[in-house]
Every structure is written in structure tokens, then in C-alpha cells.
Amino acid sequence: EGRRVVFSVSAQRVWLVRADERVARTYPVSGSKHDNLDPGTYEVFSRSRHATSYDFGSTMEYFVRFTRGENAPIGFHTIPVDDDGELLQTRSELGKPLSSGCVRQWRKDAIALWEFAPVGTTVVVVA
């Protein structure tokens, strides 16, 4: 209940839900190809406008962190780019689990989530 971000692992989709229970936005994402995120209720604890992957192999923007994984925090962010500035996946590949741990979003969607989810926002992960 209440204002929250909902991420469905099986649907590879995010919903931004307002306090009045209306969906402000929904869109496909690419979560982890590893089984690293348990269903449950989390809370946004940190945000970075620019970030580097834990292995320093790529960069991403609009990183909204809500839990911690084995190697690094887990959160929502743009599709990462490599050292040459190339996206690590295409927009048409959203909806498939392709990340190493986080939830990848198209840039416009990442900005929308960034604006919707300050620190303290509830994040619900469903199977």
C-alpha cells in the first residue's frame, strides 16, 4: 500500500504507484540474469546521478539503490555504457533478464523513477 515502486522479476516490469494507488508509469526493464534478489519490501537508501559498475567495466546514470547484493548494491539505473559509450543492450531487449545484478531501464524511464523515488521510497519486489 502507499506510494511505491514495484518490480516484478517474472514480468521484468516496473510500476511507479502513487499514494492514491494509481499507476503513474509502467515499463519493461532488464533485471539480473542471476537469482540475486528475493521478493520482499525494501527502501531506497541511496542515489547517484552517475555511477560506475562494481567491476569498473561500465558506467550508468540515475542509480537508485534499494538493497545490497553479494558484490555491490542493487538498484535501478539506465542501461550501462561501455568505455566506448556503447549501450550494453538495446531498448528492444528490455523485458529480458540481462544484467549482472541491478535493474536496467531505458533512459526516459530511469529519469522518471529518479524523480519519483527519493531516499526512503518503498520498493516492492515480487516474483
N, C-alpha and C positions, 0 to 999 in steps of 0.2 A: 504494500500500500504506500501511497505518497509519491512524491517526486523521486524518480529513479531512472537509472539506465539498466536495461535488461539485455543480456547477451545469451542467445540460445546456441549451445555448442552444436547440436544436431542440425539446426537450420542454418547455422553460420549467418546469423542475422542479429542486428541490434535494434532496440526500440528505445526512444527517449520519451519517457512517460511523465506528464505534468502532474502536479498535485491533485488536479481535478480528475485524474485517471484517463485523460485523453492523450492519445499518442501525438506527440509533437513532430516526430520524424521516425522513419524506419528505413533500413537499408541493408544490403548484403555486406558481409565482411569476410575476412580470412583469418580464422583463429589458428591455433597451433596444430601442427601435424603430429604432435606428441600428446599423450594423455596427461597433461600437466596442470589441469585446472578443475578443481572439484566444484560441483554445484553448491551454491550457498549464497549467503548475503555478505557483501564486502562493503568497503567505504573508500572513496578516493582519498589517498593520503599525500599525494604529491603530483606536481605538474611541471613539465618543462616545455618551453616553446620549441627548443632544439635539443636533440639528444643523439647519442652515439650508441650503437649496439654493444652488448657486453663483450663481444669478440672484436670490436673496433672495425668490423668489416663493412658497416653501412651506417647511414645516418637517417634520422626521421624527424618529423615535426609534430607538434601538438600532442605530446605524450602525456596521457592522463593515467597515472598508476593507481591500482586498487588492491594489489596483493603482491606477494613475493614468491618467486619460483626458486628452483634449485640454484640457478646461476645468476639470476638478476630479477628485478621487479617485473611484474606482468601488468600490462595496461593496454590502452587503446592509443593508436597513433597512425599517422599516414603510412602508406606503402613506403618502405625504406628505399633509399637510392644507394648505389654503389659508388666507388671513388670516381667513376666517370660521369656520375649524375644520372645513370640509367635506373629506372624503376626495377625492383626485383620481381615484380609480377605485373600483369596487365589488369586493367579495370574489369575486363570480361572474366578474369579468373577469380574475382571476388565471389564468395559463396562456397569456396573450396578451402579446406584447412591447409594452408601453405606456409605458415610462419614457424619460427623456432620456439615460440612461447607466447607472444603477445597477440593482440587483435588488430589486424591491419584494416585501414579504412581508406576510401577514396578521399582526396584532399578536402573537397567541399563538406563531406560528411565528418571528417576529423575536426574541421573548424567548428561545425555545428555542435559536436559533442563537447569540444573545448569550451565553447560559450555556455553550454547547458550545465556542465558538471564541474563546479568549483570543488576545492578540497572539502570533504565532509559529505559529498553526494553519495547516496546509496547506489550500489551496483549489485544487481541480482544475476547470478549465473545459473541457468537451467540446462539440464541435459538435453 
